[in-house]
């Protein structure tokens, strides 16, 4: 089987070489096609950080094994890491954090074992990177959480938890504040949970999760979160087991999957052959298991665990009283320990069962859409306007535009209501949300909304507009603080 390999930037080429040397020494039956991705590709003028040939190879083989990559700063380009995950819809980011004997942490010294799998939604949330300056003082980032996208990653998390015989799966969220976005994610979690009665499914507010992970990490098994929260919590979990040098990552999609270390390019030590390849090696082992190379993966991982237990280490961890090995020497030590079994956490030697990839070129983009079960109607609109006037002055102008179909409901600033009631102590910025709703229960049309828009621009610059929808009898928009 062929897989695409991108060596990466900074320390990427040297740790990738070390990992592939380990694979080759073990006789891993893979061929590698090296593809051009990363900062130097940006510098050559490819705005997405990869050449067309690289994209074609990855889409042909369905597997990308990549080193850490840097995105140029200040050039208005998107992260190649995020672009790759989103382009190929690798919707589930799986990160496994386990106690590694030989890597001392507060918890290992206390005899508290850690085995946590974080499943992070990988496509949506604020990582859409959809941002606008509404005024010279006010920026806006749009946060998309969708039902189909949430169902994809949550169903993956439950299936994975079932296969690894997990006892508990937890949804981390902030639905107490973001009631529609995180609320939708949480709703999908419990909808899928009904199909897996053998798993204990529960949820926890993400800030409480962060505290409990630091205090009692052994109580958690599988945790599924939205994109940004999952990114932050997974880095927290890396700290529990020794740092990002021991944090592997798998980005799973239906057609294409990407395997990479969580850590960055470490330019300060690039080219010195002293980087720790463990995180990339663990990511590579996840790749081997993904394509059915179970025996190879177990043999290499057991050798890695034995090596760590023996006190062998690179300069970033381990007993400072014993000499550290460089990247090449560390890889050679692992190779020399093939066939040896660690005292703790040995992996079973399952037979290889190579998965034959189903490779095809789709002829159209897949449309993910759930069935609409409730009648949708337009209740009103939020007009985001630029103004440095006081709320009462804005209200007087808006009331002139309401006409027969609309009533002015409220005015808010940074999410806090400032009219018809509010506090003189609320500080304001020069962007307000003016909310109009229908005067009765009759649905409004988009023509009605556009007519109000045209009227309002006589007095205001309108920065943005959002329809206020009702789904059946359920309000599909949030209230302002204090409304």
Protein Blocks (a to p, Z undefined) as FASTA:
>chain_A
ZZdddebghjlmmmmmmmmmmmmmnopacddddddedjklmmnopanopafklmmmmmmn
opacdddddddehklpacfklmmmmmnopabccddddddehiacfklmnopacddddddd
fklmjlnopacdfblmbccddddddfklmmmmmmmmmmmmmmnopabdcdddfklmmmml
mmmmmmmmmmmmmmmmmbccddddfklmmmmmmmmmmlpcbdcddfklmmmmmmmmmmmn
npjklcccddddfkbccdddfbdnklmlgoklpacfklmmmmmmmmmmmnopamlmmmmm
mmmmmmmmnopacfkgcjfkbccddfklmmmmmmmmgoiacfehpacddddddddddddd
dfbdcddddddfbdcddfbdcdddddfbdfklmmmmmmmmnmmmbccfbdceehiafbfb
dcfklccdfbdcdddddfblbdcdfklmmmmmmmmmmmbccfbdcddddehjaccbdcde
hZZ
